[in-house]
Amino acid sequence: MSLWSHRDFRLLWAGDTISQFGSTIGRTVLPLLAVGALAATPFEMGVLSAAGTAAFLLIGLPAGVWVDRLSRRPVMLVADFTRAVLLLSVPLAWWLGVLTLAQLVVVALLVGAATVMFDIAYQSYLPALVGREHLVDGNSKLEASRAVAEVSGPAAAGGVAQLIGAAMGVFATAVGYLASALFLLRIRTVEPPPRQPDKPGLAHEIAEGLRFVFGHRSLRAIVGCTGTANFFGGMAAAVLVLFLVRDLGLSEGVVGLVLSTAGIGGVLGALTVNRWNARFGQTKVIWLSGLVTWPLGVLVPLGAADWRIVFVLIGEAAVAYGATVYNIAQVSYRQSICPDHLLGRMNASIRFVVWGSMPLGALVGGVLGGGIGVTATLAVGMGLQAASVLWVVLSPLRKPDAVTA
């Protein structure tokens, strides 16, 4: 059966798409709000960026145990409603004139905690919803929506920030999470009951997930690649808005348009991933996609507020294209080889490392931005992000007959 005719998948897809649009708008306007309304320093921007993903490091591992113990759709619903309420506090505080950087950091941290639960539950829920034979198709459709949101979300956020203020973008993010929850509420598919662990206990169940991931050579390589790429990507992301606004002198609206080019690359990646898989095979795509695209990211710090802005556009689009193809391939691979009762802990163990590295990279980026300069920090981050692909290039994924070793 095609997923186009799968009612419950369409509901998940619609809810996730709306949520992704809200998330991309919020991810752009929170830094713009901090820079424009609160005059944040490079270090403060690093702290704000780190807060958004710190929860993966703080609660990522136990979150996997909780998701495996519970039905996954209710977890997603609670996460959506929680994120909406938290984000609504930001425009309210702004309208009352009491908004502070501390509030933005706390909101970003708590929204990140809810996102940890939602993302682990969602990736663990998809196999039960569509079946393992449709994982690549399902992941590519969901990733296409995320990529489209990356195209239009930053542009919309920049336009909103320039016309009526960044706080309205945060409001739109909250509305997006509420809409996502309403679609999830209409899903009828009954999940299989959670399997009770043989040896209940938080530490034992966490260890079981970690052993599965780090005892698998190909999964270890994927964790290494994604973790280091996210660390150095987080370093670059912490100073990118500062580079575009202060170094290049771009307006908020133009910044939104520039950031949207990454989404264009992501859309193209999602639309062409099946061709990659047909031509090279899923395991080869995991390492080949990053090898041929991520090095173009070093063009970004060469940009300037003239014709050289094309360097930023090409670099951002190329990295996003390769990352999208890579992510669809490696997430589908992970879901296909993992037993159902370990899906939550497998996803949590991997996300603990690969998302937990992002706040650390953002903090380092904020410190380096104030020390060696924004442009130099951006160059270091993009260059080392490109080198991260060596983890999977030198792994058993190069040999299809050894991918489960």
N, C-alpha and C positions, 0 to 999 in steps of 0.2 A: 504494500500500500504506500502511495506517495504521501509525504508529510503535508503536502498542500491540502489533502482531504482529511487530515487527522485533526478533528475538532479541538481536542484538548491541547495538542501541540500548538495550534494556531492561537489559542488563548494564552498559553505560556509565552509564545513569541510576541504577541501584541503587548502583553504586560511588560515583558522585559524590554521591548523596544521603547515604550514610553518612559520606563525607568531609566534606560540608558540616555535618552535625550535629557531628562532632568539631571542626571549625574554629570554629563559633559558640560551642561550649562553651569551647574554649581561648581565644578572643578575649575572653570575659567573665571567665574565672577568672584569667588572667595579671594583669590590672590589679587584681583583687580580692586576689590573692596579694601583689602589690607593696604595696597599700595596707594590708592587714591584717597580714601577717607581717613586712613589711620597712619599714613606715611611710614609704613613698615621698612625696617632696615634689611639688608641681605640676610643677616642672621635670623631675624624674626620671620622672614619668608621661609627660611630653611626649617624653622620650628613648626610653622603652620603646615608646610608641605609634609613634614615628618608625621605630624599628628594624624593626618588623613589615613595613613597606612600603618601606624604604630600598633594597632590592635592585632594585626596578623602576627606580630612578634609577641605581644603580651598574652593573648588568649587563643592563638591559632591552634595549638595542640589539643587542649581540652575541648575546644569547639568541635573538633572532629569526633570525639567520643560522644558529646551531647547529640550531634546530628545522627550518629549511628544508633543511638538509643531511642530516637523520636521519629515520628512521621515527618517527612521533609517539607511538605507543602505548608503545614501550620508554622513551621520555623520561618519560612520565607514570608508569610503573611505578617507575623509579628515584627520581623525585621523591617518590612516596608512601612508599617504604621509608626514604628519607633523613629525611623529616619525622617518621616514627614513631620512629626511633632518637634523633633530637635531642630530641624532646619527652619521651621516657622518662627522660632524664637529669634532668629537673626534679623529678618526684616522688621519684626516687632520692636526689637531693641534699637534698630537704626531709626525707625520712625519716631521713637520716643527720645532719641538723642543720647542714649546711654550705651551704645555699642562700644566694646573694647576688643583689643587683640586677644586678651585672655579668653573672652567668650568665644571668639572664632576658633581658637585652639581647642577649647573644651568640646565645642560642638563637633569640630572635625574629628576629634578623638572618639567620641561616642558614636557618631555616624559611622566611623570606620569599624567599630565593634559590631554594630548591626550588620554592616556589609560583610564582615567575616562570616557571620552565621548564614546570611542569605547566599553568598557565593558558594560556600561549601555545600549547603543544602541543594542548591540548584544543580551543581555539577553531579551530585550524587543522585538527584531525582531524575535526570534526563534518561538514563538507561531504562528505568522502570516505566517511563512514560512512552518512549518510542521504540524500545528494543535495541539491542546492541548492533543489529544489522543496519540501523538508520543513524548511528551516532555521527558519522562524518557529515551526512546530509543535515542533521539537526544542528550540529555545532556550526556548520558553515552558514546556515540561515541566521542563527542567532548572532554570529560574528558579523555577518553582513549588516544587520541592524545596528550593532554597536559601531561599526565603521561609518555607516550613514550618519549616525548621531555625532560621530567625531567630526564629520564634514560640516554639518549645519549647526551643531550645538555651540561651538566656540564663536562662530560668526553671529549667531543669534544673541549669545551672551555679550559679545562686544557691542553689538548694536543697542541692546537693552541698557547696558552700562552707560553708553554714551548719551542715549536719549532720555532715559528716565531713572537711571541709577542702578548700580550693581545689586542693590538689595532686592530688586524685583527679579533678578535672575535666580537668587536663592529661593525666593518664593515659588518660582516656576519649578525648581528642583523638588520642593516639598509636594507640590501638586502632582508631579510625575510619579512619585512614590505611592501616593494615594491611588492614582489611576492604575498603577501596576497591581496593587493589592486587589482592586475590584475585579480585574481580569482573572487573577489567580483564584479568587473565590468561586468562579464559575466552572472550574475544572472538575470533571466527574470521575476521572480515572481513580480507582481505588488502589492505593499503594499496598504492597505486601507488608504485613506487620514487621516491625523491627525485630531482628534476631537478637536474642539475649546472649551476652558474652558467656563463654565457658567459664571464665574466671573474672567475675565482675570486680571492678576496681579501677579508678581513674588511671593510676600509674601503669597498671598492667595493660589496659586497653590502649593507652598512648604508645607504650613500648611495642605492642603488636603492630600498630600502624607504621611506626618508624622502622621496625625490622623488615616489613614488607617492602618499603620504599628503598631503604639504603642497603638491603640485601640483594637488590636487583641492579645489575650493572648499567643497563640502559636507563632506568629511572634515575640512578645516581647522576648520570651524565646530563639528563634533562634538568634535574634540580640545579646542578652546577652552572649550566648554561643560563637558565632563566634567572637564577639568583644573582649571578654577577651582572648580567645584562640589566636587571632591574636596579641593582645598586648604583651602577654608573649612570643608568637612565634617570634615576632619582636625583643624582648629583646634578645632572644637566637640567632637569625639570625645575629644580629649586631656583635656578637663576635665569631661566629662559625668558620669563615675562619681564624681568628687570632688563635683560639684554635688549628686548624688543622696544620697551617703553623708554628706558633711560639712555641706553647707548645708541639706539637707532632713532629715537625720537618719534616712534609711531604712535598714532592715536589709538584709543581703546578699540574703536571699530575696526581699524586696520589690523590690530593685533589679533582680534577674533578671526578675521579672514585668513591671516597668515597661519594661525594654528589649525584652521580647517583643512589645510592642505594635507596634514597627517591623516585626516579622515578620508580624504580622497584616495590616498594610498591604501588605507584599510579596506575601503569598499572594493577596490580593484583586486586586492588580495583575496577577499571572501568570494568574489565572483569567479576567480580563476583557480581556486585551490583544487577543484575537481580535475582540472586539466593537469595540474602539477602531479596529482596522485595517479592519474591515468598514464602519464608519460614516465614518471620516475618511481612510483610506488611510495606508500605512506611513510615508511621508515627513512627512505632516502630524502624525502622532502623535509623531514625534521632538521637535517643538518645543511642541506643544500640551499634552502630558502634564505637563511641568515647569512650564509657565506657569500652570496652574490648581491645582497642588498644592504646589509648593515654598514659596510665600510663607507657608503655614500653619506652617512651621517656626519662625517668630518667636514662636510661642506657648510654646515649650519653656522659655525662661528666665523666663517668668512663673509657672511652677509653684511650689507650696509643699506642705508636708506636711499638707494639709487637702483640701477639695473642689477646690482649684486644681491638684491633681495631674492633673486632667483635661486641663489645658493641655499638659502633657508628653505625655500619651497621644495626644491629637489631633495635635499637632505631629509626633511621631515617626512615627505611622502614616501621616499624609498625605505626608510627605517620602518614606518608603519605598515607598508606593503609586506615586507619580509616578516615582520613580527606577527601579522595576521595569519599568513600562510603557515608559519611555524607553530603558532598557538593552536590553530584548528587541528593540525596534524598531530601534535604531541598530546593535546588533551584527549582527542579521540583514541589515540594509542593507549594512553593511561586507562581510560574508561573500559576499553576492550579487554585488557589483560587482568583487571582487578576483580576479585570476588565481590558479590553484592554487599555482603556484610562488612566489608572493609572499605567501601567506597568513601564514606565520610572521613575516616581516618587517613586513607591514602591521600585524598585531596587536601585535608588539613595539614598533614605532615609536609607535603610539598609546598603548600601556600605559606606555612610557617616560615620556611626558608626564603622562598622566592618573593613573597610580599613583605616579609619581615625585613628583608635587605633594603627595601625602598626608603623607609624613614631614616635608616642609618646613612644611606647615600645622600638623602636630602639634607641631613644635618651636616655632613661633611661638605656638601655643596655650598651650604650657607656660610660655613666657616671659611672655606677656600675663597668664596666670592668676596668676602670682606678682606681677605689676605692678599691673594695673587691677582684678584680682579675677576669680574664677571665673565669677560670673553675668554680668558685663559681657563677658568673653571669649566666653561661650556666645552672648550676644545678637549680638555682632559676627559671629561665625562663621555663625550661622543666617541672619542677614539678608543677608549677602553671598553665601551659597550660593544663596539664592533668586534673586538678581540674575544669577547665572551663566547662566540660561536665555536671556538676551538674545543670546548668541552664535548660537544656532540660530533664534531668532525673527527675527533680522535677516539670515538667510543665504538662499542659493538654495533651501533646503529649503522655503521658503514658496511656491515656484513649482515644481510637480511636473515641468514640462517642462525645468527647468534643473538637476535634481539631479545630473547627471553633469558639470556644467561645471567 
